[in-house]
Amino acid sequence: MAQRRPWYAALYAQVLIAIVIGILIGHFFPKAGVALKPLGDGFVALIRMMIAPVIFCVVVQGIASMSDLKKVGTVGIKALIYFEIVSTLALIAGIVVAKVLHPGSGLNIDPAALDPKAASAFAIHASESGGFIAFLLGFIPRTFVDALAGGAVPQVLLISILTGFAISRMGEAGLRATRAIEVANKVVFGIIRIIVKAAPLGALGGMAFTVGSYGFASLSSLLKLVGTFYLTSALFIVIVFGLIAWWVGFSIFSFLAYIKAELLIVLGTSSSETVLPDMMRKLELLGAPRSIVGLVFPTGYVFNTDGTNIYLTLSVLFLAQATNIHLSLTQELAILLFALIASKGGSGVTGTGFVTLAAILAAVPSVPVQSLAILLGVEKFMSECRAITNVVGNGVATLVVSRWEGELDVPKMREIMAQPASNNDDKQDAAGQ
């Protein structure tokens, strides 16, 4: 019988301890906390360095190994249908909660008194985005290599899908190419396993910087918004994702426990990109086929950002309430429709949601863009919750599509989720060998 590792050897325990230490450093030694920022930035950069090769290898291998290429289209269509339904529910949830709890009421902020320069960078970025057509054209890289070098998720997805289709039509040569991609995939995940060992340092640096920079006392006037957003996201995970998980055949709480190490890493780094490789590996261990995991989970980073969607509509209505601006039903519907389009393309990068919010305010000018300055102080705290909700949503989406296709090993999924986290870590390491 294999000896169980001590609790402090588990990654989730190390990350949790690091987060607590980071909070203490940031609170009691703010300057030291700010100085630790490179730890978080360095870890995120290391993981982001591997995102393009991970997506490329997994998607290419998954598509090339499919005997029926029509299945790729079927899986993609089902995933997009699911994404649109749940994304719309998330946007509606933000509006409903804002209208029920009124988190911005009573602030009585005069938009004219705000410094428009405080949010100018985000507003300019949003105005240059070009709308939905520009978003679609953004999938096309300048060159094949440029997509891999730049690491933009939509562009990497495009060249990966095209490469997978091309290899699948090459016969014997395609089989040799697929085997080569499989070997490259093992190398890539071997590198990821090495990098992830540094996750506690990244989480410590990210949390120390956040608390050291913004503190808690200075955010008291906006705590109602932060609390409302976290509450809404938690309820969305428990109720909406919970019902979906029940339909698929598992408990959302068991799933959250299964990926708790990844959620803590996201909490510390404020980026969902940092756990993309490990989440894909863990979803495969649950019994979801690699071909579906490789297609659905990365695509969700573009089309299924549920946490960001809640944030967008909740924040717009919060800003309207804080500046005493009444929005009609028509204006709220316009915000909902534009947010449904503008929310596409968030690839898990910190700050993407804030830029998208600026785009919505610029396109639906009922609420002045300069009111964004109100949110700057809590943006980092909001980003963490957005990223966590996005990761959970894309994990559930992958299992849903796998079950929809009849390829999810439900008994295996339940067995794996019921095991201690240390056992799953060992299996994950073994799967990558």
C-alpha positions as CSV (number, residue, x, y, z in Angstrom):
1,M,0.0,0.0,0.0
2,A,1.4,3.4,-1.1
3,Q,2.2,5.8,1.7
4,R,0.0,8.9,1.6
5,R,1.8,12.2,1.3
6,P,1.5,14.6,4.3
7,W,-1.1,17.3,3.9
8,Y,1.4,20.1,3.5
9,A,2.9,18.3,0.4
10,A,-0.3,18.9,-1.5
11,L,-0.2,21.8,-4.0
12,Y,-3.5,23.3,-2.8
13,A,-2.3,23.4,0.8
14,Q,1.0,25.1,-0.2
15,V,-0.9,27.6,-2.3
16,L,-3.4,28.3,0.5
17,I,-0.6,28.9,3.0
18,A,1.2,31.2,0.5
19,I,-2.0,33.2,0.0
20,V,-2.4,33.7,3.8
21,I,1.3,34.7,4.1
22,G,0.9,37.1,1.1
23,I,-2.1,38.8,2.8
24,L,-0.3,39.2,6.0
25,I,2.8,40.7,4.3
26,G,0.7,43.1,2.2
27,H,-1.3,44.2,5.3
28,F,1.5,44.7,7.8
29,F,4.4,45.5,5.4
30,P,2.7,47.2,2.3
31,K,6.0,48.3,0.7
32,A,7.4,44.7,1.0
33,G,4.1,43.4,-0.5
34,V,4.4,45.7,-3.5
35,A,8.0,44.7,-4.0
36,L,6.9,41.0,-4.2
37,K,4.9,41.7,-7.4
38,P,7.6,40.2,-9.7
39,L,6.9,36.8,-8.1
40,G,3.3,36.8,-9.3
41,D,4.2,38.3,-12.6
42,G,6.9,35.8,-13.2
43,F,4.8,32.8,-12.5
44,V,2.0,34.1,-14.8
45,A,4.5,34.8,-17.5
46,L,5.9,31.2,-17.2
47,I,2.5,29.7,-17.6
48,R,1.4,32.0,-20.3
49,M,4.6,31.0,-22.2
50,M,3.2,27.5,-22.4
51,I,-0.4,28.3,-23.3
52,A,0.1,28.3,-27.1
53,P,2.0,25.0,-27.3
54,V,-0.5,23.3,-24.9
55,I,-3.6,24.4,-27.0
56,F,-1.8,23.6,-30.3
57,C,-0.7,20.1,-29.3
58,V,-4.0,19.1,-27.6
59,V,-6.3,20.4,-30.2
60,V,-4.3,19.1,-33.2
61,Q,-3.9,15.6,-31.6
62,G,-7.6,15.5,-30.7
63,I,-8.9,16.4,-34.2
64,A,-6.3,14.4,-36.0
65,S,-7.1,11.3,-34.0
66,M,-10.9,11.5,-34.7
67,S,-12.0,9.0,-37.2
68,D,-15.1,10.9,-38.1
69,L,-14.3,14.6,-38.9
70,K,-18.0,15.5,-38.9
71,K,-17.9,14.9,-35.1
72,V,-15.6,17.9,-34.7
73,G,-18.2,20.2,-36.2
74,T,-20.9,18.5,-34.1
75,V,-18.9,19.0,-30.9
76,G,-18.2,22.6,-31.8
77,I,-21.8,23.5,-32.5
78,K,-23.0,21.9,-29.3
79,A,-20.3,23.8,-27.3
80,L,-21.3,27.1,-28.9
81,I,-25.0,26.5,-28.2
82,Y,-24.2,25.7,-24.5
83,F,-21.9,28.7,-24.3
84,E,-24.5,31.2,-25.6
85,I,-27.2,29.9,-23.2
86,V,-25.1,30.0,-20.1
87,S,-23.4,33.3,-21.0
88,T,-26.8,34.9,-21.4
89,L,-27.9,33.6,-18.1
90,A,-24.8,35.1,-16.5
91,L,-25.5,38.5,-18.0
92,I,-29.1,38.4,-16.8
93,A,-28.0,37.3,-13.3
94,G,-25.8,40.5,-13.1
95,I,-28.8,42.7,-14.0
96,V,-31.2,41.0,-11.7
97,V,-29.0,41.1,-8.7
98,A,-28.1,44.8,-9.3
99,K,-31.8,45.7,-9.5
100,V,-32.6,43.7,-6.4
101,L,-29.7,44.7,-4.1
102,H,-28.9,48.2,-5.5
103,P,-25.2,48.1,-4.6
104,G,-24.6,51.6,-5.9
105,S,-27.4,53.4,-4.3
106,G,-26.5,56.1,-1.8
107,L,-23.0,56.8,-3.2
108,N,-24.3,59.9,-5.0
109,I,-21.2,60.4,-7.1
110,D,-21.1,63.3,-9.6
111,P,-19.6,62.0,-12.9
112,A,-18.3,65.5,-13.7
113,A,-16.2,65.5,-10.6
114,L,-14.4,62.3,-11.6
115,D,-11.0,62.4,-13.3
116,P,-11.5,61.2,-16.9
117,K,-7.8,60.5,-17.3
118,A,-8.0,57.8,-14.7
119,A,-9.8,55.4,-17.0
120,S,-8.7,56.9,-20.3
121,A,-6.3,54.1,-21.2
122,F,-9.1,51.5,-20.9
123,A,-11.6,53.7,-22.8
124,I,-9.1,54.3,-25.7
125,H,-8.4,50.6,-25.9
126,A,-12.1,49.9,-26.0
127,S,-12.8,52.5,-28.7
128,E,-10.1,50.9,-30.9
129,S,-11.5,47.4,-30.6
130,G,-13.7,47.9,-33.7
131,G,-16.7,45.8,-32.6
132,F,-17.8,42.3,-33.6
133,I,-16.2,42.3,-37.1
134,A,-12.8,43.2,-35.7
135,F,-13.3,40.5,-33.1
136,L,-13.8,37.9,-35.9
137,L,-10.8,39.2,-37.9
138,G,-8.8,39.0,-34.8
139,F,-8.9,35.2,-35.1
140,I,-6.6,35.5,-38.1
141,P,-2.9,35.9,-37.3
142,R,-0.4,37.7,-39.6
143,T,1.5,34.5,-40.1
144,F,1.2,30.9,-38.9
145,V,4.2,31.3,-36.6
146,D,3.0,34.7,-35.3
147,A,0.0,33.0,-33.7
148,L,2.2,30.7,-31.7
149,A,4.7,33.5,-30.9
150,G,1.9,35.9,-29.8
151,G,-0.1,33.3,-27.9
152,A,-3.5,34.9,-28.5
153,V,-6.0,32.1,-27.7
154,P,-8.4,32.7,-30.7
155,Q,-5.5,32.7,-33.2
156,V,-3.9,29.6,-31.7
157,L,-7.3,27.9,-31.8
158,L,-7.7,28.7,-35.5
159,I,-4.3,27.4,-36.6
160,S,-4.7,24.3,-34.4
161,I,-8.0,23.4,-35.9
162,L,-6.8,23.9,-39.4
163,T,-3.6,21.8,-38.7
164,G,-5.7,19.0,-37.1
165,F,-8.0,18.8,-40.2
166,A,-5.0,18.9,-42.5
167,I,-3.2,16.0,-40.7
168,S,-6.4,13.9,-40.5
169,R,-6.5,13.9,-44.4
170,M,-2.9,12.8,-44.9
171,G,-3.3,9.1,-44.4
172,E,-0.1,7.2,-43.3
173,A,1.9,10.4,-43.1
174,G,-0.8,11.9,-41.0
175,L,-0.5,9.0,-38.5
176,R,3.2,9.7,-38.2
177,A,2.5,13.4,-37.7
178,T,0.0,12.6,-35.0
179,R,2.5,10.4,-33.1
180,A,5.0,13.3,-33.3
181,I,2.4,15.7,-31.9
182,E,1.6,13.2,-29.1
183,V,5.3,13.1,-28.1
184,A,5.5,16.9,-28.2
185,N,2.4,17.0,-26.0
186,K,4.1,14.9,-23.3
187,V,7.1,17.3,-23.4
188,V,4.9,20.3,-23.1
189,F,3.0,19.0,-20.1
190,G,6.3,17.8,-18.5
191,I,7.5,21.5,-18.6
192,I,4.1,22.5,-17.1
193,R,4.6,20.1,-14.2
194,I,7.9,21.7,-13.4
195,I,6.5,25.3,-13.6
196,V,3.5,24.6,-11.4
197,K,5.8,23.7,-8.5
198,A,6.4,27.5,-8.3
199,A,2.6,28.2,-7.9
200,P,2.9,29.0,-4.2
201,L,5.5,31.7,-4.8
202,G,3.3,33.2,-7.6
203,A,0.3,33.2,-5.4
204,L,2.2,34.8,-2.5
205,G,3.6,37.5,-4.7
206,G,0.3,38.3,-6.4
207,M,-1.7,38.5,-3.1
208,A,1.0,40.5,-1.3
209,F,1.0,43.0,-4.1
210,T,-2.8,43.3,-4.2
211,V,-3.2,43.9,-0.5
212,G,-0.1,46.0,-0.2
213,S,-1.2,48.3,-3.1
214,Y,-4.9,48.8,-2.3
215,G,-5.3,47.7,1.3
216,F,-8.7,47.1,2.8
217,A,-9.6,50.4,4.6
218,S,-9.5,52.5,1.4
219,L,-11.9,50.2,-0.3
220,S,-14.7,50.4,2.3
221,S,-17.0,52.5,0.1
222,L,-16.9,49.9,-2.7
223,L,-17.1,46.8,-0.5
224,K,-20.8,46.5,-1.2
225,L,-20.1,46.1,-4.9
226,V,-17.3,43.6,-4.3
227,G,-19.5,41.6,-1.9
228,T,-22.4,41.7,-4.3
229,F,-20.3,40.4,-7.1
230,Y,-18.7,37.6,-5.1
231,L,-22.2,36.6,-3.8
232,T,-23.7,36.6,-7.2
233,S,-20.9,34.6,-8.7
234,A,-21.1,32.1,-5.8
235,L,-24.8,31.7,-6.2
236,F,-24.4,31.3,-10.0
237,I,-21.9,28.5,-9.4
238,V,-24.0,26.7,-6.8
239,I,-27.4,27.1,-8.5
240,V,-26.8,27.3,-12.2
241,F,-23.7,25.2,-12.5
242,G,-25.0,23.0,-9.7
243,L,-28.2,22.2,-11.6
244,I,-26.2,21.6,-14.8
245,A,-23.8,19.3,-12.9
246,W,-26.7,17.4,-11.4
247,W,-28.0,16.8,-14.9
248,V,-24.6,15.5,-16.0
249,G,-24.3,13.2,-13.0
250,F,-22.0,14.8,-10.5
251,S,-22.1,17.3,-7.6
252,I,-20.8,20.8,-8.2
253,F,-19.2,20.7,-4.7
254,S,-17.3,17.5,-5.5
255,F,-16.0,19.2,-8.6
256,L,-15.0,22.3,-6.7
257,A,-13.1,20.1,-4.2
258,Y,-11.4,18.2,-7.1
259,I,-10.1,21.5,-8.7
260,K,-9.4,23.4,-5.4
261,A,-5.7,23.6,-6.1
262,E,-6.3,25.3,-9.4
263,L,-8.9,27.7,-7.9
264,L,-6.4,28.8,-5.3
265,I,-3.8,29.4,-8.0
266,V,-6.3,31.6,-9.9
267,L,-7.1,33.4,-6.6
268,G,-3.5,34.2,-6.1
269,T,-2.6,35.2,-9.7
270,S,-6.0,36.7,-10.8
271,S,-5.7,34.9,-14.1
272,S,-7.5,31.8,-15.4
273,E,-4.7,31.2,-17.9
274,T,-2.4,30.0,-15.2
275,V,-4.4,26.8,-14.8
276,L,-5.4,26.0,-18.3
277,P,-3.0,23.2,-18.8
278,D,-3.7,21.5,-15.5
279,M,-7.4,21.9,-15.9
280,M,-7.3,20.1,-19.2
281,R,-5.3,17.3,-17.8
282,K,-7.7,17.0,-14.8
283,L,-10.7,16.9,-17.0
284,E,-9.2,14.0,-19.0
285,L,-8.6,12.2,-15.7
286,L,-12.3,12.5,-15.0
287,G,-13.1,10.5,-18.1
288,A,-13.7,13.3,-20.6
289,P,-12.1,12.3,-24.0
290,R,-9.0,14.3,-24.9
291,S,-10.5,15.3,-28.3
292,I,-13.4,17.1,-26.6
293,V,-11.4,18.5,-23.8
294,G,-8.9,20.0,-26.3
295,L,-11.6,21.6,-28.3
296,V,-14.2,22.8,-25.7
297,F,-12.1,24.0,-22.7
298,P,-9.8,26.4,-24.6
299,T,-12.7,27.6,-26.8
300,G,-14.5,28.5,-23.6
301,Y,-11.8,31.0,-22.8
302,V,-13.0,32.9,-25.8
303,F,-16.8,32.3,-25.9
304,N,-17.7,31.3,-22.3
305,T,-16.6,33.8,-19.7
306,D,-19.4,33.6,-17.3
307,G,-17.7,35.4,-14.5
308,T,-16.9,38.3,-16.8
309,N,-20.5,38.4,-18.0
310,I,-21.8,38.8,-14.4
311,Y,-19.3,41.5,-13.8
312,L,-20.2,43.5,-16.9
313,T,-23.9,43.9,-16.4
314,L,-23.6,44.2,-12.6
315,S,-20.9,46.9,-12.9
316,V,-22.8,48.9,-15.5
317,L,-25.9,49.1,-13.3
318,F,-23.8,49.8,-10.2
319,L,-22.2,52.8,-12.0
320,A,-25.6,54.0,-13.0
321,Q,-26.9,53.7,-9.5
322,A,-23.8,55.3,-8.0
323,T,-24.1,58.3,-10.3
324,N,-28.0,58.5,-9.9
325,I,-28.6,57.7,-13.6
326,H,-31.9,55.9,-14.3
327,L,-31.8,53.3,-17.0
328,S,-35.0,52.4,-18.9
329,L,-35.9,48.8,-19.8
330,T,-34.8,49.5,-23.4
331,Q,-31.4,50.8,-22.3
332,E,-30.9,47.7,-20.1
333,L,-31.8,45.4,-23.0
334,A,-29.3,47.3,-25.2
335,I,-26.6,46.8,-22.5
336,L,-27.5,43.1,-22.4
337,L,-27.3,42.6,-26.1
338,F,-24.1,44.5,-26.6
339,A,-22.5,42.8,-23.6
340,L,-23.3,39.4,-25.1
341,I,-21.2,40.4,-28.1
342,A,-18.5,42.4,-26.4
343,S,-17.8,39.7,-23.8
344,K,-16.5,37.3,-26.5
345,G,-12.8,37.2,-26.8
346,G,-11.8,37.4,-23.1
347,S,-8.9,34.9,-22.9
348,G,-8.4,35.0,-19.1
349,V,-5.9,37.8,-19.2
350,T,-6.1,40.1,-16.1
351,G,-7.8,43.4,-17.0
352,T,-9.7,42.1,-20.0
353,G,-13.1,42.4,-18.3
354,F,-12.4,46.1,-17.4
355,V,-11.5,46.9,-21.0
356,T,-14.7,45.2,-22.2
357,L,-16.7,47.2,-19.6
358,A,-15.2,50.4,-21.1
359,A,-16.3,49.2,-24.6
360,I,-19.9,48.7,-23.4
361,L,-20.0,52.2,-21.8
362,A,-18.6,53.7,-25.0
363,A,-21.2,51.9,-27.2
364,V,-24.1,52.5,-24.9
365,P,-23.4,56.0,-23.5
366,S,-26.2,56.1,-21.0
367,V,-23.5,55.9,-18.3
368,P,-20.5,58.2,-18.7
369,V,-17.2,56.4,-19.4
370,Q,-15.3,58.5,-16.9
371,S,-17.4,56.7,-14.2
372,L,-15.0,53.8,-14.7
373,A,-12.6,55.6,-12.4
374,I,-14.9,54.5,-9.5
375,L,-13.9,50.9,-10.1
376,L,-10.2,51.2,-10.4
377,G,-9.5,50.6,-6.7
378,V,-11.3,47.3,-6.6
379,E,-10.5,46.0,-10.1
380,K,-7.9,43.6,-8.9
381,F,-10.3,42.0,-6.4
382,M,-13.1,41.8,-9.0
383,S,-10.6,40.2,-11.5
384,E,-9.9,37.3,-9.1
385,C,-13.6,36.4,-8.8
386,R,-14.1,36.7,-12.6
387,A,-11.3,34.3,-13.3
388,I,-12.4,31.7,-10.7
389,T,-16.0,31.7,-12.1
390,N,-14.7,31.4,-15.7
391,V,-12.5,28.4,-14.8
392,V,-15.4,26.6,-13.1
393,G,-17.8,27.4,-15.9
394,N,-15.5,26.1,-18.6
395,G,-14.7,22.9,-16.6
396,V,-18.5,22.2,-16.3
397,A,-19.0,23.0,-20.0
398,T,-16.4,20.4,-21.0
399,L,-18.1,17.7,-19.0
400,V,-21.5,18.7,-20.3
401,V,-20.5,18.5,-23.9
402,S,-18.7,15.2,-23.2
403,R,-21.9,13.8,-21.7
404,W,-23.9,15.3,-24.5
405,E,-21.7,13.3,-27.0
406,G,-22.2,10.1,-24.9
407,E,-18.4,9.9,-24.3
408,L,-18.2,10.8,-20.6
409,D,-17.2,8.0,-18.3
410,V,-19.6,8.9,-15.5
411,P,-18.7,6.1,-13.0
412,K,-15.0,7.0,-13.4
413,M,-15.7,10.7,-13.0
414,R,-17.6,10.0,-9.7
415,E,-14.8,7.7,-8.4
416,I,-12.1,10.2,-9.2
417,M,-14.0,13.1,-7.6
418,A,-14.5,11.1,-4.4
419,Q,-10.8,10.5,-3.9
420,P,-8.5,12.7,-1.8
421,A,-6.7,15.5,-3.6
422,S,-3.3,14.0,-3.0
423,N,-4.3,10.8,-4.8
424,N,-5.5,12.9,-7.8
425,D,-2.2,14.8,-7.8
426,D,-0.3,11.5,-8.0
427,K,-2.5,10.3,-10.9
428,Q,-2.1,13.5,-12.7
429,D,1.7,13.2,-12.5
430,A,1.5,9.6,-13.6
431,A,-0.7,10.5,-16.6
432,G,1.8,13.0,-17.8
433,Q,4.7,10.5,-17.8
